[in-house]
Amino acid sequence: MTLKIAIQGIRGSNHHQVALDYFGNDIELAECLSFDALVQQLLEAKADQGVMAIENSIAGSIIPNYALLYQNALHIVGEHYLNIHHHLMVLKGRQLSDIREVSSHPMALLQCKEYFKNFPNIRLVEDVDTAETAKRIKEQGLGHVAAIAPKVAAELYGLDIVADNIQTIKNNATRFIIVRTKNKVLPRKEINKASLRFITDHKRGSLATVLNVMSDCNLNLTKIQSLPIMETPWKYAFFVDVTFDAYHDFDKAKKLLDIMSENFTILGEYKNAMR
């Protein structure tokens, strides 16, 4: 049975590339122009799994996605790191000198900002997706518009790349998580990373105590992100990623954290893609 994978964006986007890297070519895509739409595809069982960007090595965390995960009880079942390469592409036969506007996802524009300081006459316009702009240039014959998108988008939509790797920082990677509505139970010996959410008391040292428990249980904290709890002003939930060598260390930590924190939730147990 062919898996249906929900992605943010369309064919030719970075999410599409991750879906291909992680699941292979034998998949069906559910193209979504927002992360909310992606989640809805999963909740309505219109897609089996989803690919969701969660953080970038330059721009940091995509904070709303943490809330989407928790509020919709999604499970992280895997992760994938993608080196991001931004290319400037135009309608076939056009040159950079023809371009008056560059349209792309806000994150792509942010990561290529320095490049466009040399082109003050080019207007930067935010769009919903990198590949969607590339597709629109082809379909509408937009000779004055360029897109910032992955190389696969130029190949899919028949565009010319007029500038390669225009991102400011060349070592630019995004972490993507693989999500679904039900947990995928892996053998314990294969699990070496987990994503957690918890709330601590409004007391001095509460967070430090929880972090010390993780350290005492041989967990390596690789990520911590706080997010306001809307129903309770000035109170925060913490989202953390931890890695470990032995599952029994994590098992011990889970039991302690469940006692020592509020609303302790395991968002996912999976394989560390950095190994």
Backbone as CSV, one residue per row, in Angstrom:
resi,resn,N_x,N_y,N_z,CA_x,CA_y,CA_z,C_x,C_y,C_z
1,MET,0.851,-1.201,0.000,0.000,0.000,0.000,0.891,1.256,0.000
2,THR,0.611,2.172,-0.903,1.397,3.404,-1.008,1.048,4.359,0.124
3,LEU,2.082,4.850,0.819,1.857,5.801,1.895,1.495,7.166,1.335
4,LYS,0.557,7.835,2.004,0.230,9.211,1.640,0.868,10.129,2.667
5,ILE,1.737,11.004,2.211,2.511,11.856,3.103,2.091,13.317,2.928
6,ALA,1.695,13.942,4.025,1.328,15.358,4.005,2.595,16.203,4.163
7,ILE,2.760,17.189,3.287,3.907,18.089,3.364,3.428,19.533,3.370
8,GLN,4.206,20.404,3.991,3.921,21.829,3.903,4.574,22.311,2.612
9,GLY,3.751,22.804,1.704,4.258,23.211,0.401,3.836,22.234,-0.684
10,ILE,4.467,22.356,-1.830,4.091,21.525,-2.968,5.317,20.784,-3.496
11,ARG,5.122,20.038,-4.574,6.237,19.327,-5.205,7.353,20.320,-5.553
12,GLY,8.572,19.942,-5.218,9.699,20.830,-5.470,10.130,21.605,-4.242
13,SER,9.387,21.484,-3.146,9.746,22.181,-1.904,10.737,21.345,-1.101
14,ASN,11.302,21.952,-0.069,12.201,21.210,0.810,11.469,20.089,1.540
15,HIS,10.211,20.318,1.892,9.419,19.265,2.528,9.250,18.067,1.585
16,HIS,9.072,18.349,0.308,8.974,17.275,-0.686,10.280,16.486,-0.728
17,GLN,11.416,17.198,-0.708,12.711,16.524,-0.746,12.902,15.626,0.468
18,VAL,12.487,16.101,1.633,12.600,15.290,2.855,11.717,14.046,2.762
19,ALA,10.507,14.214,2.236,9.609,13.059,2.067,10.258,11.998,1.179
20,LEU,10.911,12.429,0.109,11.595,11.496,-0.789,12.787,10.834,-0.081
21,ASP,13.558,11.628,0.647,14.731,11.102,1.350,14.326,10.083,2.415
22,TYR,13.257,10.378,3.119,12.866,9.555,4.279,12.044,8.327,3.881
23,PHE,11.102,8.517,2.952,10.176,7.437,2.606,10.484,6.764,1.271
24,GLY,11.286,7.426,0.430,11.539,6.888,-0.906,10.562,7.449,-1.922
25,ASN,10.687,7.017,-3.154,9.893,7.574,-4.259,8.463,7.054,-4.329
26,ASP,8.205,5.899,-3.719,6.886,5.278,-3.839,5.919,5.838,-2.794
27,ILE,5.605,7.120,-2.927,4.682,7.779,-2.003,3.695,8.642,-2.786
28,GLU,2.590,8.937,-2.137,1.623,9.897,-2.672,1.697,11.127,-1.785
29,LEU,1.659,12.307,-2.384,1.781,13.541,-1.611,0.437,14.204,-1.361
30,ALA,0.285,14.737,-0.159,-0.825,15.638,0.145,-0.194,17.001,0.333
31,GLU,-0.351,17.884,-0.652,0.291,19.199,-0.627,-0.539,20.172,0.209
32,CYS,0.092,20.812,1.187,-0.605,21.724,2.093,0.120,23.056,2.128
33,LEU,-0.605,24.141,2.022,0.030,25.455,1.996,0.171,26.079,3.385
34,SER,-0.109,25.292,4.434,0.147,25.747,5.805,0.348,24.533,6.689
35,PHE,0.975,24.735,7.835,1.161,23.632,8.776,-0.168,23.225,9.400
36,ASP,-1.076,24.198,9.578,-2.408,23.858,10.102,-3.123,22.906,9.146
37,ALA,-3.006,23.163,7.849,-3.641,22.295,6.855,-3.004,20.910,6.863
38,LEU,-1.696,20.867,7.081,-0.996,19.578,7.171,-1.546,18.751,8.334
39,VAL,-1.673,19.405,9.486,-2.206,18.710,10.669,-3.620,18.208,10.409
40,GLN,-4.427,19.026,9.743,-5.811,18.646,9.455,-5.872,17.405,8.570
41,GLN,-4.955,17.299,7.622,-4.888,16.110,6.767,-4.681,14.855,7.600
42,LEU,-3.855,14.965,8.624,-3.589,13.823,9.502,-4.795,13.514,10.388
43,LEU,-5.377,14.548,10.970,-6.513,14.357,11.884,-7.731,13.770,11.165
44,GLU,-7.878,14.118,9.896,-9.013,13.606,9.112,-8.668,12.302,8.384
45,ALA,-7.479,11.759,8.699,-7.009,10.490,8.110,-6.931,10.549,6.585
46,LYS,-6.661,11.739,6.058,-6.465,11.880,4.618,-5.008,11.657,4.233
47,ALA,-4.145,11.611,5.251,-2.722,11.308,5.042,-2.272,10.383,6.164
48,ASP,-1.303,9.533,5.859,-0.808,8.571,6.845,0.207,9.192,7.802
49,GLN,1.104,9.993,7.242,2.135,10.640,8.045,2.405,12.022,7.467
50,GLY,3.083,12.853,8.254,3.384,14.205,7.799,4.842,14.562,8.003
51,VAL,5.336,15.461,7.171,6.692,15.992,7.297,6.564,17.455,7.722
52,MET,7.185,17.797,8.846,7.013,19.144,9.411,8.366,19.727,9.825
53,ALA,8.735,20.870,9.281,9.952,21.560,9.726,9.750,22.031,11.160
54,ILE,10.805,21.882,11.982,10.658,22.263,13.383,11.724,23.276,13.829
55,GLU,12.908,23.243,13.193,13.928,24.238,13.544,14.980,24.348,12.448
56,ASN,15.580,25.524,12.379,16.612,25.805,11.391,17.874,26.253,12.107
57,SER,19.024,25.861,11.576,20.292,26.164,12.238,20.603,27.656,12.259
58,ILE,19.953,28.433,11.395,20.173,29.886,11.357,19.033,30.636,12.039
59,ALA,17.810,30.321,11.649,16.650,31.092,12.102,16.057,30.591,13.414
60,GLY,16.480,29.403,13.861,15.983,28.882,15.130,14.692,28.095,15.001
61,SER,13.959,28.020,16.100,12.764,27.184,16.177,11.586,27.779,15.416
62,ILE,10.766,26.895,14.858,9.487,27.311,14.279,8.468,27.102,15.399
63,ILE,8.343,28.100,16.242,7.650,27.960,17.526,6.191,27.515,17.399
64,PRO,5.393,28.059,16.449,3.994,27.605,16.375,3.839,26.102,16.169
65,ASN,4.834,25.460,15.572,4.717,24.025,15.316,4.800,23.191,16.592
66,TYR,5.477,23.716,17.610,5.486,23.019,18.895,4.082,22.972,19.477
67,ALA,3.381,24.102,19.401,2.003,24.154,19.902,1.093,23.237,19.094
68,LEU,1.281,23.212,17.765,0.464,22.330,16.924,0.637,20.867,17.311
69,LEU,1.858,20.477,17.596,2.142,19.098,17.999,1.365,18.719,19.245
70,TYR,1.509,19.549,20.268,0.902,19.232,21.566,-0.624,19.327,21.515
71,GLN,-1.128,20.409,20.955,-2.579,20.635,20.960,-3.349,19.584,20.173
72,ASN,-2.695,18.981,19.174,-3.378,17.993,18.341,-2.928,16.559,18.634
73,ALA,-2.192,16.396,19.738,-1.759,15.072,20.206,-1.064,14.264,19.114
74,LEU,-0.196,14.933,18.351,0.557,14.236,17.320,1.780,13.560,17.935
75,HIS,2.227,12.498,17.295,3.399,11.763,17.760,4.551,11.946,16.778
76,ILE,5.722,12.258,17.310,6.927,12.300,16.489,7.455,10.867,16.381
77,VAL,7.592,10.376,15.159,8.049,8.992,14.964,9.405,8.933,14.261
78,GLY,9.944,10.093,13.888,11.239,10.121,13.229,11.663,11.544,12.971
79,GLU,12.895,11.717,12.486,13.402,13.042,12.153,14.366,12.925,10.976
80,HIS,14.585,14.077,10.333,15.510,14.113,9.197,16.124,15.498,9.117
81,TYR,17.428,15.557,8.899,18.120,16.833,8.745,18.431,17.051,7.262
82,LEU,18.086,18.233,6.773,18.320,18.552,5.369,19.193,19.797,5.257
83,ASN,20.303,19.678,4.530,21.109,20.856,4.227,20.349,21.704,3.213
84,ILE,20.163,22.963,3.547,19.338,23.844,2.730,20.199,24.595,1.710
85,HIS,19.807,24.484,0.448,20.481,25.207,-0.635,19.435,26.052,-1.354
86,HIS,19.619,27.352,-1.309,18.677,28.266,-1.957,19.231,28.701,-3.310
87,HIS,18.423,28.498,-4.357,18.831,28.871,-5.714,17.845,29.889,-6.278
88,LEU,18.375,30.842,-7.035,17.529,31.859,-7.668,17.187,31.388,-9.068
89,MET,15.893,31.250,-9.348,15.473,30.685,-10.639,14.462,31.569,-11.347
90,VAL,14.515,31.538,-12.688,13.697,32.422,-13.519,13.093,31.630,-14.685
91,LEU,12.164,32.266,-15.354,11.570,31.690,-16.554,12.672,31.409,-17.574
92,LYS,12.549,30.308,-18.284,13.594,29.929,-19.244,13.895,31.070,-20.215
93,GLY,15.178,31.336,-20.399,15.603,32.374,-21.333,15.757,33.748,-20.716
94,ARG,15.232,33.940,-19.497,15.356,35.249,-18.839,16.680,35.344,-18.078
95,GLN,17.101,36.573,-17.811,18.357,36.825,-17.104,18.059,37.536,-15.780
96,LEU,19.065,37.589,-14.947,18.919,38.280,-13.667,18.567,39.755,-13.877
97,SER,19.065,40.332,-14.944,18.793,41.748,-15.235,17.325,42.005,-15.569
98,ASP,16.571,40.956,-15.915,15.145,41.108,-16.231,14.275,41.157,-14.969
99,ILE,14.849,40.781,-13.845,14.055,40.554,-12.635,13.793,41.844,-11.854
100,ARG,12.536,42.061,-11.531,12.136,43.206,-10.709,11.596,42.777,-9.345
101,GLU,11.266,41.481,-9.223,10.658,40.991,-7.982,11.135,39.567,-7.705
102,VAL,11.438,39.297,-6.447,11.769,37.934,-6.015,10.748,37.529,-4.955
103,SER,10.114,36.410,-5.199,9.060,35.940,-4.302,9.447,34.582,-3.716
104,SER,9.251,34.429,-2.416,9.556,33.145,-1.782,8.999,33.124,-0.362
105,HIS,9.190,31.992,0.292,8.794,31.840,1.690,9.605,32.819,2.542
106,PRO,9.000,33.404,3.594,9.708,34.381,4.432,11.053,33.875,4.963
107,MET,11.112,32.582,5.310,12.355,32.016,5.844,13.454,32.024,4.781
108,ALA,13.086,31.696,3.552,14.063,31.697,2.459,14.566,33.111,2.192
109,LEU,13.663,34.078,2.204,14.059,35.476,1.987,15.008,35.947,3.085
110,LEU,14.699,35.562,4.315,15.532,35.949,5.456,16.944,35.371,5.309
111,GLN,17.010,34.125,4.869,18.299,33.445,4.785,19.140,33.905,3.586
112,CYS,18.523,34.657,2.675,19.248,35.145,1.481,19.334,36.671,1.443
113,LYS,19.019,37.296,2.540,18.903,38.747,2.613,20.172,39.469,2.150
114,GLU,21.321,38.984,2.560,22.596,39.640,2.232,22.828,39.698,0.719
115,TYR,22.457,38.613,0.029,22.683,38.539,-1.422,21.982,39.689,-2.139
116,PHE,20.779,40.024,-1.688,19.974,41.016,-2.409,20.340,42.462,-2.070
117,LYS,21.290,42.649,-1.154,21.768,44.011,-0.901,22.483,44.567,-2.127
118,ASN,22.939,43.679,-2.979,23.600,44.101,-4.222,22.603,44.428,-5.339
119,PHE,21.303,44.196,-5.058,20.262,44.434,-6.069,19.139,45.271,-5.453
120,PRO,19.402,46.549,-5.169,18.404,47.390,-4.489,17.133,47.598,-5.300
121,ASN,17.167,47.364,-6.603,15.978,47.570,-7.434,15.040,46.365,-7.449
122,ILE,15.478,45.263,-6.832,14.627,44.070,-6.786,13.802,44.087,-5.504
123,ARG,12.493,43.935,-5.669,11.586,43.927,-4.528,11.440,42.500,-4.004
124,LEU,11.544,42.313,-2.678,11.389,40.998,-2.062,9.956,40.855,-1.544
125,VAL,9.303,39.794,-1.974,7.888,39.589,-1.642,7.709,38.237,-0.952
126,GLU,7.079,38.244,0.204,6.825,36.999,0.926,5.704,36.206,0.268
127,ASP,5.902,34.902,0.203,4.899,34.006,-0.375,4.746,32.801,0.550
128,VAL,3.778,31.933,0.248,3.487,30.815,1.147,4.477,29.672,1.024
129,ASP,5.175,29.581,-0.098,6.025,28.419,-0.317,7.065,28.723,-1.382
130,THR,8.228,28.103,-1.271,9.293,28.325,-2.255,8.907,27.760,-3.616
131,ALA,8.508,26.497,-3.630,8.218,25.828,-4.905,6.947,26.366,-5.563
132,GLU,6.004,26.843,-4.764,4.747,27.368,-5.325,5.031,28.568,-6.223
133,THR,5.988,29.405,-5.806,6.373,30.550,-6.632,6.994,30.087,-7.942
134,ALA,7.866,29.067,-7.854,8.495,28.527,-9.064,7.437,27.998,-10.035
135,LYS,6.463,27.301,-9.496,5.380,26.757,-10.327,4.578,27.878,-10.989
136,ARG,4.297,28.934,-10.225,3.490,30.055,-10.747,4.237,30.797,-11.854
137,ILE,5.555,30.945,-11.695,6.361,31.607,-12.734,6.227,30.855,-14.052
138,LYS,6.279,29.536,-13.972,6.163,28.703,-15.182,4.761,28.789,-15.785
139,GLU,3.742,28.604,-14.937,2.362,28.550,-15.436,1.884,29.881,-15.992
140,GLN,2.322,30.993,-15.378,1.836,32.311,-15.790,2.836,33.061,-16.672
141,GLY,3.976,32.425,-16.946,4.978,33.064,-17.800,5.482,34.377,-17.242
142,LEU,5.771,34.411,-15.946,6.188,35.644,-15.285,7.670,35.923,-15.551
143,GLY,7.948,36.756,-16.520,9.322,37.027,-16.918,10.062,37.988,-16.020
144,HIS,9.340,38.733,-15.165,9.995,39.726,-14.310,10.133,39.248,-12.870
145,VAL,9.667,38.020,-12.597,9.677,37.484,-11.223,10.654,36.319,-11.130
146,ALA,11.390,36.250,-10.037,12.275,35.118,-9.759,11.825,34.438,-8.478
147,ALA,12.185,33.183,-8.346,11.860,32.426,-7.131,13.144,31.985,-6.449
148,ILE,13.094,31.901,-5.130,14.165,31.252,-4.368,13.614,29.885,-3.991
149,ALA,14.254,28.829,-4.465,13.714,27.492,-4.234,14.819,26.448,-4.370
150,PRO,14.532,25.206,-3.952,15.503,24.121,-4.130,15.693,23.789,-5.610
151,LYS,16.815,23.163,-5.935,17.146,22.813,-7.323,16.077,21.925,-7.949
152,VAL,15.471,21.057,-7.128,14.454,20.147,-7.653,13.262,20.912,-8.227
153,ALA,12.966,22.108,-7.709,11.857,22.917,-8.219,12.155,23.400,-9.634
154,ALA,13.398,23.791,-9.895,13.789,24.231,-11.242,13.643,23.085,-12.237
155,GLU,14.008,21.886,-11.788,13.899,20.706,-12.649,12.438,20.360,-12.926
156,LEU,11.613,20.421,-11.901,10.196,20.060,-12.052,9.435,21.042,-12.926
157,TYR,9.747,22.338,-12.782,8.955,23.369,-13.451,9.689,24.018,-14.632
158,GLY,10.821,23.462,-15.019,11.515,23.914,-16.227,12.014,25.336,-16.164
159,LEU,12.622,25.730,-15.049,13.151,27.084,-14.896,14.676,27.075,-15.002
160,ASP,15.240,28.233,-15.274,16.698,28.393,-15.324,17.201,28.928,-13.989
161,ILE,18.264,28.334,-13.486,18.894,28.839,-12.263,19.940,29.877,-12.665
162,VAL,19.764,31.104,-12.154,20.694,32.193,-12.518,21.701,32.482,-11.408
163,ALA,21.479,31.918,-10.226,22.446,32.068,-9.122,22.290,30.880,-8.181
164,ASP,23.418,30.210,-7.901,23.408,29.026,-7.027,23.746,29.410,-5.587
165,ASN,23.144,28.680,-4.664,23.519,28.782,-3.242,23.673,30.225,-2.771
166,ILE,22.572,30.951,-2.820,22.626,32.378,-2.469,22.369,32.621,-0.980
167,GLN,22.203,31.549,-0.197,21.995,31.727,1.242,23.228,32.375,1.877
168,THR,22.994,33.227,2.857,24.072,33.982,3.494,25.072,33.058,4.171
169,ILE,24.567,32.129,4.961,25.423,31.176,5.662,25.337,29.844,4.929
170,LYS,26.458,29.372,4.455,26.446,28.170,3.611,26.131,26.910,4.404
171,ASN,26.533,26.880,5.682,26.238,25.726,6.518,24.856,25.931,7.147
172,ASN,23.839,25.658,6.364,22.452,25.961,6.726,21.637,24.673,6.657
173,ALA,21.120,24.236,7.796,20.365,22.975,7.820,19.055,23.163,8.564
174,THR,18.061,22.387,8.169,16.766,22.393,8.841,16.470,20.993,9.362
175,ARG,15.953,20.955,10.563,15.514,19.685,11.149,14.021,19.529,10.879
176,PHE,13.663,18.406,10.315,12.265,18.073,10.043,11.867,16.895,10.929
177,ILE,10.629,16.901,11.386,10.125,15.761,12.148,9.054,15.044,11.329
178,ILE,8.967,13.746,11.541,7.953,12.915,10.893,6.872,12.672,11.926
179,VAL,5.637,13.034,11.609,4.558,12.976,12.604,3.381,12.141,12.106
180,ARG,2.651,11.595,13.062,1.419,10.869,12.759,0.507,10.924,13.970
181,THR,-0.731,10.475,13.817,-1.688,10.571,14.920,-1.527,9.441,15.925
182,LYS,-0.899,8.349,15.504,-0.668,7.227,16.417,0.826,6.973,16.534
183,ASN,1.224,6.537,17.714,2.640,6.282,17.920,3.097,5.076,17.109
184,LYS,4.307,5.157,16.610,4.926,4.023,15.926,5.866,3.368,16.935
185,VAL,5.520,2.190,17.393,6.290,1.537,18.446,7.532,0.884,17.854
186,LEU,8.689,1.421,18.238,9.969,0.858,17.811,10.520,-0.056,18.896
187,PRO,11.336,-1.035,18.532,12.038,-1.815,19.557,12.875,-0.873,20.418
188,ARG,12.900,-1.118,21.712,13.593,-0.206,22.631,15.065,-0.012,22.262
189,LYS,15.690,-1.034,21.729,17.116,-0.927,21.402,17.365,0.052,20.252
190,GLU,16.314,0.390,19.478,16.459,1.333,18.371,16.169,2.773,18.773
191,ILE,15.552,2.954,19.945,15.161,4.301,20.398,16.313,4.945,21.159
192,ASN,16.773,6.098,20.693,17.847,6.802,21.404,17.624,8.315,21.461
193,LYS,16.394,8.734,21.151,16.053,10.163,21.251,14.580,10.301,21.592
194,ALA,14.240,11.361,22.314,12.840,11.594,22.676,12.561,13.090,22.741
195,SER,11.307,13.443,22.480,10.836,14.823,22.606,9.787,14.853,23.712
196,LEU,9.930,15.806,24.635,9.087,15.860,25.826,8.505,17.255,26.009
197,ARG,7.402,17.304,26.757,6.822,18.585,27.155,6.443,18.498,28.618
198,PHE,6.692,19.576,29.359,6.307,19.587,30.772,6.191,21.031,31.253
199,ILE,5.578,21.193,32.405,5.438,22.495,33.054,6.076,22.381,34.432
200,THR,6.796,23.405,34.860,7.397,23.398,36.195,6.674,24.378,37.108
201,ASP,6.859,24.195,38.418,6.276,25.112,39.399,6.906,26.492,39.258
202,HIS,6.148,27.510,39.703,6.669,28.869,39.708,7.506,29.076,40.975
203,LYS,8.531,28.268,41.115,9.407,28.372,42.281,10.852,28.425,41.820
204,ARG,11.685,29.083,42.598,13.095,29.191,42.259,13.736,27.799,42.187
205,GLY,14.421,27.551,41.086,15.146,26.289,40.961,14.335,25.127,40.422
206,SER,13.044,25.353,40.102,12.193,24.242,39.645,12.710,23.637,38.343
207,LEU,13.021,24.500,37.374,13.511,24.002,36.094,14.881,23.350,36.265
208,ALA,15.737,23.964,37.078,17.074,23.412,37.303,16.985,22.014,37.902
209,THR,16.037,21.803,38.795,15.866,20.481,39.414,15.493,19.430,38.378
210,VAL,14.593,19.804,37.490,14.175,18.878,36.429,15.345,18.565,35.501
211,LEU,16.112,19.577,35.151,17.255,19.371,34.267,18.321,18.516,34.939
212,ASN,18.478,18.665,36.256,19.436,17.844,36.992,19.031,16.375,36.986
213,VAL,17.728,16.124,37.045,17.231,14.751,36.970,17.632,14.123,35.637
214,MET,17.462,14.887,34.559,17.846,14.391,33.233,19.341,14.056,33.195
215,SER,20.139,14.950,33.754,21.584,14.733,33.762,21.947,13.505,34.600
216,ASP,21.315,13.374,35.755,21.589,12.235,36.644,21.202,10.906,36.000
217,CYS,20.235,10.971,35.089,19.778,9.749,34.395,20.510,9.538,33.063
218,ASN,21.609,10.271,32.876,22.452,10.117,31.684,21.753,10.525,30.384
219,LEU,20.849,11.498,30.477,20.208,12.031,29.274,20.981,13.271,28.829
220,ASN,21.147,13.420,27.536,21.816,14.588,26.973,20.756,15.528,26.419
221,LEU,20.663,16.712,26.985,19.683,17.701,26.536,20.188,18.364,25.263
222,THR,19.493,18.157,24.143,19.937,18.730,22.865,19.111,19.940,22.442
223,LYS,17.971,20.159,23.104,17.105,21.278,22.714,16.174,21.615,23.869
224,ILE,16.006,22.901,24.136,14.980,23.334,25.094,14.304,24.573,24.531
225,GLN,12.992,24.574,24.562,12.198,25.674,24.007,11.031,25.947,24.944
226,SER,10.870,27.192,25.364,9.724,27.535,26.212,8.617,28.140,25.360
227,LEU,7.386,27.930,25.802,6.225,28.439,25.070,5.182,28.883,26.089
228,PRO,4.643,30.097,25.959,3.636,30.558,26.924,2.393,29.673,26.912
229,ILE,1.797,29.510,28.091,0.520,28.802,28.197,-0.564,29.872,28.160
230,MET,-1.321,29.915,27.080,-2.248,31.023,26.856,-3.287,31.157,27.973
231,GLU,-3.719,30.020,28.525,-4.765,30.059,29.550,-4.244,30.578,30.888
232,THR,-2.915,30.556,31.068,-2.317,30.973,32.333,-1.200,31.975,32.056
233,PRO,-1.495,33.272,32.080,-0.478,34.282,31.773,0.771,34.135,32.636
234,TRP,1.927,34.303,32.018,3.247,34.264,32.643,3.649,32.872,33.143
235,LYS,2.946,31.864,32.643,3.373,30.504,32.936,3.786,29.856,31.614
236,TYR,4.828,29.022,31.640,5.404,28.490,30.414,5.505,26.969,30.447
237,ALA,5.318,26.399,29.260,5.595,24.978,29.062,6.970,24.865,28.421
238,PHE,7.673,23.801,28.738,8.994,23.561,28.169,8.946,22.344,27.249
239,PHE,9.476,22.541,26.056,9.617,21.447,25.099,11.101,21.110,25.035
240,VAL,11.454,19.860,25.265,12.866,19.488,25.250,13.080,18.238,24.399
241,ASP,14.272,18.164,23.823,14.723,16.954,23.132,15.892,16.396,23.928
242,VAL,15.880,15.090,24.119,16.978,14.441,24.828,17.451,13.230,24.029
243,THR,18.747,12.943,24.137,19.300,11.723,23.542,19.878,10.870,24.670
244,PHE,20.025,9.587,24.399,20.517,8.673,25.434,21.074,7.422,24.766
245,ASP,21.950,6.739,25.485,22.557,5.513,24.956,21.759,4.278,25.341
246,ALA,21.120,4.321,26.502,20.377,3.149,26.992,18.938,3.546,27.319
247,TYR,17.988,2.778,26.811,16.581,3.122,27.016,16.210,3.077,28.495
248,HIS,16.836,2.191,29.267,16.456,2.085,30.686,16.782,3.376,31.449
249,ASP,17.798,4.139,30.972,18.069,5.448,31.586,16.911,6.407,31.321
250,PHE,16.415,6.392,30.094,15.280,7.254,29.743,14.024,6.812,30.492
251,ASP,13.836,5.508,30.621,12.681,4.966,31.332,12.656,5.448,32.784
252,LYS,13.813,5.451,33.408,13.927,5.930,34.793,13.606,7.416,34.866
253,ALA,14.149,8.194,33.908,13.901,9.645,33.884,12.421,9.948,33.688
254,LYS,11.753,9.196,32.832,10.318,9.411,32.566,9.516,9.330,33.860
255,LYS,9.798,8.312,34.652,9.041,8.098,35.895,9.260,9.245,36.872
256,LEU,10.495,9.725,36.944,10.795,10.839,37.852,10.189,12.146,37.361
257,LEU,10.297,12.396,36.067,9.766,13.647,35.506,8.245,13.706,35.602
258,ASP,7.615,12.576,35.515,6.153,12.519,35.638,5.708,12.966,37.031
259,ILE,6.546,12.666,38.020,6.240,13.045,39.405,6.616,14.498,39.670
260,MET,7.734,14.931,39.106,8.315,16.225,39.464,7.808,17.409,38.651
261,SER,7.095,17.151,37.566,6.603,18.256,36.730,5.108,18.100,36.480
262,GLU,4.519,19.139,35.927,3.088,19.103,35.592,2.907,18.752,34.114
263,ASN,1.812,18.055,33.831,1.430,17.755,32.447,2.585,17.169,31.624
264,PHE,3.327,16.276,32.235,4.447,15.650,31.533,3.910,14.823,30.364
265,THR,4.407,15.130,29.163,3.928,14.466,27.949,5.113,14.023,27.101
266,ILE,5.045,12.789,26.631,6.057,12.313,25.685,5.518,12.565,24.283
267,LEU,6.172,13.445,23.541,5.728,13.790,22.191,6.237,12.783,21.162
268,GLY,7.284,12.054,21.518,7.797,11.054,20.574,9.058,10.380,21.105
269,GLU,9.207,9.106,20.753,10.420,8.327,21.025,10.856,7.747,19.685
270,TYR,12.099,8.011,19.275,12.486,7.667,17.900,14.006,7.547,17.775
271,LYS,14.482,7.365,16.562,15.919,7.255,16.304,16.527,8.634,16.072
272,ASN,17.682,8.850,16.633,18.419,10.098,16.455,19.038,10.116,15.053
273,ALA,18.613,11.066,14.230,19.091,11.124,12.847,20.500,11.691,12.721
274,MET,21.039,12.229,13.804,22.385,12.808,13.768,23.466,11.752,13.922
275,ARG,23.085,10.523,14.228,24.075,9.459,14.426,24.341,8.719,13.128
